């Protein structure tokens, strides 16, 4: 059976996917939490700050609308 350079047997693709999954598990158990799909701590803190600002804004609008101030 002829195989071109671009055709890869499905068994090799499955092995590559399994290896990638095992690397992720190993990194997790070894404490390497900072991987490409996690947001950095600076972005997490800035996101929390923006959420706090938005909640404060809506609380201020509600207080002024209902005359609670």
Buried (B, 14 or more C-beta within 10 A) or exposed (E): EEEEEEEEEEEEEEEEEEEEEEEEEEEEEEEEEEEEEEEEEEEEEEEEEEEEEEEEEEEEEEEEEEEEE
